[in-house]
Amino acid sequence: MAFVSYIHVLSAGFLMGLAAAAPMGPVNMLAIRRGVIGGWRHTLACGIGSVTGDLILFSLVLLGGHYLFSDLSNPRLQTVLAAIGVIVLLPLGIYFLVRAVKDPLRAFASARKRWNETTVPAHLVAEVADATALTILNPLTIIYWVGVTSNWLPFAHSVLGASAPAWGILMAGAGLMTWFAVLVVVVRFIPNRIGPTFFRLVNAILGLILLGFATFCAVVLFRHFNR
């Protein structure tokens, strides 16, 4: 049972990172556009910047929660954090599922029109800086990390103890890098596959992951109120 709990905690951390990287927002559009124009190295540079920004935000939320709350195993505190998770993650999950089904992908079409109208930075360091800034300054990214961390941290703390933040950063980083590795491969070898179907599939998977986290939070709340 202990081994299974470890697997659950670590896999949840990985999925948190994967779900953070996957939304087809400004950073992914930047990585795809500049990769198509300038080559896959520009997509990789944008990915490094995005991973850096996400891990900075996750570390701040994760370590803040770990040190600000004296007893993460307190049932009342877990209930409050679970409620935050439901409030944040349920609407986000529904939003991305709706986008997967109904969104006409105007952002994708608009970006495609501009791809050949502008150039890319000559130095990859500029790509890293741009993606890092876009990630850190994105309010949706901040809200996302608050929501998933409030869901994951109490459970991880009960299994991993004081090492939970370090494992969380490691596994979330692995999830983030996995997404951008896939994006680099797509841009490098099959750029013709980047289109509405690709975007819809990504949004659908992301929506399901977020609803999964929201469901876990809802189960915690249900158990608390039915004691």
Salt bridges, closest charged atoms under 4 A:
GLU127 OE1 - ARG34 NH1 2.57
GLU127 OE2 - HIS42 ND1 2.68
ASP130 OD2 - ARG34 NH1 3.02
